[in-house]
Amino acid sequence: MPFVRPYVRSDGTPVRGHSRWAPGARRELTVFVLVAVAVVGFGNSNGGAGETAGSRSKPGERSAVTYPVRFDQGTSQGAPRVSVPRPTVSYPVKFDVSARKPAPPTPAVSYPIGFSALGGGR
């Protein structure tokens, strides 16, 4: 944004110093703001946090699950025992066990470097 210094017009009218937009800058800024508003608007239009496309239910559908899901550990009188599901996998799960890292190398040069010790004069 250029700054115009104070000056006096040819008819004697004094003009204070001011800044003005460069040619075409207003249009460019307007286009930029419209694109930014569109990106924010489309980015925030669907769903909420933690919601995925497959998890949204259609209007009128009711979930058969009651939350929170609780599993009873013991048996109550007259009720059958409910087994608690346990996760299992049919393949071995390997965890990376990192070997001991070698020590970082020590620097061979100490700073600041004394140029007088190198034999050259500056």
C-alpha positions as CSV (number, residue, x, y, z in Angstrom):
1,M,0.0,0.0,0.0
2,P,1.8,3.1,-1.2
3,F,2.1,6.2,1.0
4,V,1.5,9.6,-0.6
5,R,3.5,12.4,1.1
6,P,1.9,15.7,1.9
7,Y,1.9,18.1,-1.0
8,V,0.2,21.3,-2.2
9,R,-2.0,21.2,-5.3
10,S,-1.6,23.6,-8.2
11,D,-4.6,25.6,-6.9
12,G,-2.9,26.1,-3.5
13,T,-4.9,23.4,-1.6
14,P,-2.7,21.5,0.9
15,V,-3.1,17.7,0.9
16,R,-2.2,15.7,4.0
17,G,0.0,12.6,3.7
18,H,-2.1,9.4,3.3
19,S,-1.9,5.9,2.1
20,R,-3.8,4.5,-0.8
21,W,-4.5,1.1,-2.4
22,A,-2.4,0.0,-5.3
23,P,-4.3,-0.4,-8.6
24,G,-6.3,-3.7,-8.5
25,A,-5.6,-4.4,-4.9
26,R,-9.1,-4.0,-3.7
27,R,-10.4,-6.5,-6.3
28,E,-7.7,-9.0,-5.4
29,L,-8.5,-8.7,-1.7
30,T,-12.2,-9.1,-2.3
31,V,-11.6,-12.3,-4.3
32,F,-9.3,-13.6,-1.6
33,V,-11.8,-12.9,1.2
34,L,-14.6,-14.5,-0.7
35,V,-12.5,-17.7,-1.3
36,A,-11.6,-17.8,2.4
37,V,-15.2,-17.4,3.5
38,A,-16.2,-20.2,1.1
39,V,-13.5,-22.5,2.4
40,V,-14.5,-21.9,6.0
41,G,-18.2,-22.3,5.2
42,F,-17.8,-25.6,3.3
43,G,-15.2,-26.9,5.8
44,N,-17.6,-26.4,8.7
45,S,-20.9,-27.3,7.1
46,N,-21.1,-31.1,7.6
47,G,-21.0,-33.1,10.8
48,G,-19.4,-32.5,14.2
49,A,-16.3,-33.7,15.9
50,G,-15.8,-37.5,16.0
51,E,-18.5,-38.1,13.4
52,T,-17.6,-40.0,10.3
53,A,-19.6,-40.4,7.1
54,G,-20.6,-44.0,8.0
55,S,-21.6,-43.2,11.5
56,R,-24.4,-40.8,10.7
57,S,-27.8,-42.3,10.9
58,K,-30.7,-41.4,8.6
59,P,-33.6,-39.4,9.9
60,G,-36.2,-41.7,11.5
61,E,-33.7,-44.5,12.2
62,R,-33.2,-45.5,15.8
63,S,-30.1,-47.2,17.1
64,A,-30.7,-50.6,18.8
65,V,-27.7,-50.0,21.1
66,T,-28.1,-48.4,24.5
67,Y,-25.2,-46.3,25.7
68,P,-23.1,-46.6,27.8
69,V,-22.6,-50.3,27.2
70,R,-21.9,-52.2,30.4
71,F,-20.9,-55.7,31.0
72,D,-21.7,-57.3,34.4
73,Q,-18.7,-59.2,35.9
74,G,-20.7,-61.3,38.3
75,T,-24.0,-63.1,38.0
76,S,-27.2,-61.8,39.5
77,Q,-29.9,-63.9,40.9
78,G,-31.7,-65.9,38.3
79,A,-30.0,-64.1,35.3
80,P,-27.7,-66.1,33.0
81,R,-24.0,-65.2,33.2
82,V,-22.9,-62.8,30.5
83,S,-19.4,-63.5,29.1
84,V,-17.2,-60.4,28.7
85,P,-15.8,-60.2,25.2
86,R,-12.0,-60.3,24.9
87,P,-10.1,-59.0,21.9
88,T,-8.1,-61.7,20.1
89,V,-6.1,-61.8,16.9
90,S,-5.2,-64.8,14.8
91,Y,-1.7,-63.5,13.8
92,P,1.3,-62.6,15.9
93,V,1.6,-59.0,16.8
94,K,5.3,-57.9,16.7
95,F,6.4,-54.8,18.6
96,D,9.5,-52.9,17.6
97,V,12.1,-53.2,20.2
98,S,14.7,-50.5,19.5
99,A,18.3,-51.4,20.1
100,R,20.4,-49.2,22.3
101,K,21.2,-46.0,20.4
102,P,24.9,-45.2,20.0
103,A,26.1,-42.0,21.8
104,P,26.2,-38.9,19.6
105,P,29.6,-38.0,18.3
106,T,31.5,-35.4,20.2
107,P,32.6,-32.3,18.1
108,A,36.3,-32.1,17.2
109,V,36.2,-28.3,17.1
110,S,35.7,-26.1,20.1
111,Y,34.1,-22.7,19.5
112,P,35.1,-19.8,19.1
113,I,37.9,-20.8,16.7
114,G,41.1,-19.0,17.4
115,F,42.5,-18.0,14.0
116,S,45.8,-17.1,15.6
117,A,46.3,-20.8,16.5
118,L,46.0,-21.8,12.9
119,G,49.2,-19.8,11.9
120,G,47.5,-17.3,9.6
121,G,47.1,-13.7,10.4
122,R,44.0,-11.7,9.8
